[in-house]
Amino acid sequence: MNVKNFDKEKDDEGAERAVRRSQAERSEATRTALIEAARPLFAERGYAGVGTEEIVRAAGVTRGALYHHFDGKRELFEAVYVQLEVELAERIATGALNAGAEAPLDAMRAGAEMFLQACTVPEVQQIVLLDGPSVLGWDRWREIGAEHGLGLIEATLQAAIDAGAVAPQPVRPLAHVLMGALDEAAMLVARAADPEAARAEVGRTIDTLLGALSADGAGA
């Protein structure tokens, strides 16, 4: 093979890879811009109060770019909701680990408290708890929530069982029950006239529920 031709082919392949990489980066940047533009709008005025024209204007892109990345406003809202769920799960997991809890149930209490505190934030209330179920449908809303939160609950419960803090039992159904309780508690907080007071009230209820799981019945 001619060395010059071989070198030219390598250069051409490298240029093609660079172009593909650049296109992928631009595409991801556009998608990110749409999500970042839509998120504060959805949080401030709710899903129904925001139009796609306003979103693309805030993102600095065209309507065609929006429909290239998403089927429409609903799919964009889902991407915003997923982003929030990921952030919440990461924040709660990190916070629970850094809370200095000496026992798995204490870590779960800390995580539950952080979750309920997050439910008093207007952005979380509007996007995750008020618009989420109605826009996405209850099943899809629960599915996304479970993808990012259920595993964390299961892992903490398993750690508690392994440590002897919770009596041995099937973890998955118990995790679903606890997640359902937390979701209902979150809804109460989001819809309350006084979210902080509601958070404190349901927080005590969740704490009592977690305490009842203790293997020795002492709530520790």
C-alpha positions, 0 to 999 in steps of 0.5 A, spaced: 500 500 500 502 506 498 504 510 504 501 516 502 494 513 501 494 510 507 496 516 511 491 520 507 485 514 509 487 515 517 487 522 516 480 522 513 477 517 518 480 521 524 476 527 521 470 523 520 470 521 527 471 528 529 465 531 525 461 525 528 463 527 535 462 534 534 455 533 532 454 529 538 456 534 542 452 539 539 446 535 539 447 534 547 448 541 548 441 543 544 438 537 548 441 540 555 439 547 553 432 545 552 431 542 559 435 547 562 430 552 559 424 548 560 425 547 568 424 554 571 418 555 566 415 549 568 417 550 576 414 557 576 408 556 572 406 549 571 406 545 565 399 548 562 402 555 563 408 554 559 408 554 551 413 550 546 415 557 543 417 560 550 421 554 551 425 554 545 426 562 545 429 561 552 433 555 550 435 559 544 434 554 539 428 553 533 422 549 534 425 544 529 430 543 534 425 541 540 421 536 535 428 533 533 430 531 540 423 530 543 416 528 541 413 534 544 412 538 550 410 532 554 416 528 553 420 534 554 417 535 561 418 528 562 426 529 561 425 535 566 422 530 571 427 525 570 433 530 571 430 532 578 429 525 580 436 523 579 438 529 583 434 528 589 436 521 589 443 523 589 442 528 594 438 524 599 443 518 598 449 522 599 446 526 605 444 519 608 451 517 608 454 523 611 449 524 616 453 520 621 448 515 622 450 509 626 445 504 624 441 503 617 434 505 620 437 511 622 440 512 615 433 511 612 430 516 617 435 521 615 434 520 608 426 520 609 427 527 612 431 530 607 426 527 602 420 530 605 424 537 606 425 537 599 418 536 598 417 543 601 421 546 595 416 550 590 420 546 584 419 539 587 412 541 589 410 543 582 414 539 577 415 532 581 408 532 585 403 536 582 404 536 575 408 529 574 402 524 576 397 528 571 402 530 565 405 523 565 400 519 568 400 515 575 403 509 572 409 512 568 410 517 574 411 511 579 415 508 574 420 513 574 420 514 581 421 507 582 427 507 578 431 512 582 428 511 589 426 504 590 433 501 589 436 506 595 430 504 599 431 496 598 439 497 599 438 500 606 433 495 608 437 489 606 443 493 610 438 493 616 436 486 615 443 484 615 445 488 621 439 485 625 436 491 626 430 489 622 427 482 622 428 478 616 423 478 611 422 479 603 425 486 602 422 488 595 415 488 598 417 492 604 420 497 600 414 498 595 410 499 601 415 504 604 416 508 598 408 508 597 408 511 604 413 516 602 409 518 596 403 519 600 407 523 605 410 528 599 403 529 596 400 531 603 406 536 604 405 539 596 398 540 597 398 543 604 397 550 606 403 550 610 408 545 607 413 546 613 408 544 618 405 538 614 412 536 613 413 536 620 407 532 622 408 527 616 415 526 618 413 524 625 408 519 622 414 516 617 419 516 623 414 512 627 413 507 621 420 506 621 421 505 628 416 499 628 420 496 623 426 495 628 427 488 630 427 489 638 421 493 637 424 499 640 425 503 634 432 504 633 
